[in-house]
Amino acid sequence: MIRRFLANFFQGRNGFDQLAGAIWLVSIVFLLLSAFTKGLFSAVCNFVSLILIIWAFWRVCSKNIGKRSRENARFLEKTSGLRTKFRDFRTRFSMRKDYKFFTCPTCHTLLRVPRGKGKIQITCSKCGNRFPGKT
């Protein structure tokens, strides 16, 4: 019953996208800041968090899908570099037990070398530069 109501309600609406998720995340950060501080700063953080939650909910319920999609695309375009760095960091972190990462001193390309090979000569796949490294 509730599932059908929500499905009918959100039909033709924007729904939850990446920008709405980022707004929710920032609002949670402000809520945590307000919980660990006192006085005027805590009140300001609470107010900002409330405004952000209302904005995110408004975006999710908006029927102007074209405009919300353009806003989300602009957000994704502006944050692509930062999202790429986080994705690369997460990938490197998950591979840390099997591989060691080096940066080529010439062209600054990130190179992945299997761990446990000892001292080896690493050859950059992009520029061909050779340099020593310990895995």
N, C-alpha and C positions, 0 to 999 in steps of 0.2 A: 504494500500500500504506500509506504513512505518512498520506496524506490521508484514507483510509478509516478508519484507526485513530483519528486525531484527531476526525473527524466523529462516530464512534461514542462516543468518550470524552466529547465536549462535548454530546452529546445529553442533554437534561434538566438541563443545568447553566446557571448564570447567564450566563456569557460576559463579554466585555469591555464595560463600560459607562463612562459619563462619570466616575463616582467612581473606578473602577479606573484610568482614564487619569490623573486628577489625582493619585492616590497614586503612580503610576509617575513622573510628572513631578517631584513633590516628592522622591522617592527619588533621582532623578538629580541634582537640585540638591544634596542632601546628599552624594552621591558626589563631585561636583565640589568641594564645600567640603572634603571630606576629602583630596582629591588636592592641593589647594593650601595646606593647613595642616599643622602638625606637632603632635606631642605628644598630650595628652589630648583636645583638641578634635577632632583628626582621628579618634581612636578612637571618640569619642562619635558623630561624624557617620557613620562607617562602621556602627556598631551601629544607629543610627536608620534608616539607609538599608536595612540588612538586614531590620529589623522591618517597614518599609513595603513592601518587595518581597514578603515572606512574606504580609503582609496582603492585598496586591493579588492575589497568586496564589490565596490562599484565597477571596477574593471571586469571582474568575473561575471557580473550580472548584466553588463552592458549589451544592448542589442545592436549597437553600431559596430558590427564585426569588422568591416573594412578599415575603419579608423583605428580600432584596437590592434588589428593585425599590422598596420603600418607602424604604430608605436612600438609593438613588440619587435618588428624587424629592425627598426632603428636602434632599439636597445641591444639586440643581438649583434648588430654591426659595431656599435660603440664598445662593447665588452668582449669582442672576439679575441683580442690579444690576451686579456686577463684570463678568460676561460680556457684558452689554449695552454697558458702557463700552468694553471691548476691541473688540467688533464695530463700534461706531460709530467708534472711532479707526481701525480697519483700513479702513473704508469711506471716511472722510475722507482718509486717507493715499493711497488708490488714486485719489481724485478730485482730488488737489491740483494737478495740472497744468492741469485744465480749469476748475476752480471755486475761488472764494475763499469762505471761510466767515466770517460775521459773527454776533454775538449781539445780539439786540434789547436796547437799554438799559432798556426798560420791562418787558417780560415775560420776558426772558432766553431767548427761543426761538432756536434755531440756524437761520440762514438761509444758503442757498447761492446765490451770484451768479456768473455766467460771468466768467471772467478776460478782461482786455483791453478793457474798456468805459470805462476812465478813471474820472474822478470822477463819481459818480452819486448820486441820492437813492434809498435803499433803503427799501421799504415792507414792514413786517412783515405777513405773511399772517395772523397770529393776532390782533394787537391794532390794526393799521392805523397804527402809529407810523411816521413818516418820519424818517430820519437819513441824514447823508452818509457815503459810503464810497468808497475808492479801490480799484478792481479792477486 
